[in-house]
């Protein structure tokens, strides 16, 4: 899984960033990591320009940022970053764009994400595993273990047959 960021200023691509995620991460993690890394990059590099619009094709992420009841690790990190940026007079606006319809920056970010996912040169920068994945894996392991015990057991032979 990879995340890609295309940073434009005045219509010109000024920076491309790509990050690799744990293979068990979700698309939402990739989208959220891209937003977080873009915000962090803006603070670090573009201190003189304190207004930015961040475009994303992830409606889920935008909805999650608006819903105060949602507390996922990356969503909370983005909120914290936004709060810190606001304190130093940054003005950030988010805009949703439709995916896969030839939006230049979005297509560039998607290409970078694919490169990061398949690259052996890009180090993994996000290794957290979602609870849903852990739960699913544990459920499968439990079923496998139960099946092994059932197969080995001599009890219930009539039921097994």
N, C-alpha and C positions, 0 to 999 in steps of 0.2 A: 504494500500500500504506500502511496506517495502523496505528497501535498505540493502544490505549485503556486507561486505568487508572481504576478507580473505587476510591477509598480511603474505607473506612468505619471509624468509631470507635463502639463500643457500639451497633452496628446502624444508625447514621445516616451517610448519605453526607456526607463532609466536604470531599472534593476530587475533581474530575474533571480528568484530564489526557489530552491527545491529541497524537500525534506523527506526522509524515509521514516515510515512508521512500522511498528510491529506488525507482522503478517496477520495477526488476529484482530487488528484494529478495524474499525468500521469506516464507511465512507463519511459518516458524520464526524468522526474523529479527524479525518483528513481535512475536511472543510473547516472545522473549528481551529485546528492547528494552523492552517494557512492564515486565517483571520488574525490569530494571536501573533504569529511571527511577523505578519505585515505591520501590525500596530507597533510591535517592539522595534522593528526596523525603522519605522517613521520617526520614532522618538530619538533613536540613536543617530540617524543620518540627516534628517530634515528638520532640524530644530528651528530654523528661521521661518519655515512655512508651517503654520500651526492649524491649518485647515485641510481636511482630506475627506474624500468620499471613497468608501470601500465597497466594491462590487462583489457580489457572491451569487452563485446559483443555488445556494442552500437555503431554501425557505425554512427548513427545520431548524437550522442554526439561528436564523433571524427570529423565529418564533420563540425559540428557547431563551434567547437573550432578553426578550420582552416579558417572559413569564417568570416572575420572582419566585415561584414555587419550584422551579427546576434548578437543582444544584448538582450538576455534573462537573467533574474536575476541570475540563477545558472551558466550559461555559463560565464557571466561577473565575477562572484565570483571566478570561477575556474581560469580564466585568471589572475585575480588580485593575487590569491594565487601563481600561477606559476611565475609571475613577482617577487613577494617578495622572493620566493625560489631561483630564478636565482640570485638575488642580493646578497644572502648569499652563492653562489657557488653550489647550487643544480643543478643536471643534471637529468631531468625527460624525459623519453621516453614513448610514448604510443604505445600499440600494440592491434590490434583487434584480437579477437578469436571468432570462430563460437560458437553460443549458442547451448546448449543441445547436445553436442557430447562428453561428458565425459572428459572435460578439468577440472582437479582436482580443481584448485582454483576457476574457474567459477562455477562449481557445488556447491562448498562450499558456495560461495557468494549467489547463488540462494536459497540454503536451509536457510541461515541466513535471507534473505529478506522475505521468506515465514513465518519464525518464527516471525519476527518483525511485519509483517502484522496481524498475528492472535493472537499475545501475548497481554495479558492485563497488563503485567509487563513492557513492553517497552513503555516509554513515547513518545508522539508525538514530534518530533523535527523539523518538517517542516510543516508549516500550510498555506503556500501561495497557493492561488487558481489560476490556469491558466486563462488568459483572455479568451481563447477559451471556457472554461467551464462556466464562468460568462456570456459570450455572448449567449451561447446556452441556459442556464437557463433563462435568461431574455427574449429570443425569445419565449420560451415555456410559460412563465408567460404572456407575451403580447398576445399570441394567446388564452390562456385560458380566460383572461380578456375580450378580444374582443368577444369570443364566448358567455360568460355570458351576456354581454351587448346585443348582437344580439338576444339571446334567450329571454331576458326580454323585448325587444323593441316590441311595437305594430306596428311600421312603417314597411312597406314592407311586409305585410302579404301575398300578392299574390306571391311575390318573394320567401318567405319562404316555401309556400305550393308547 
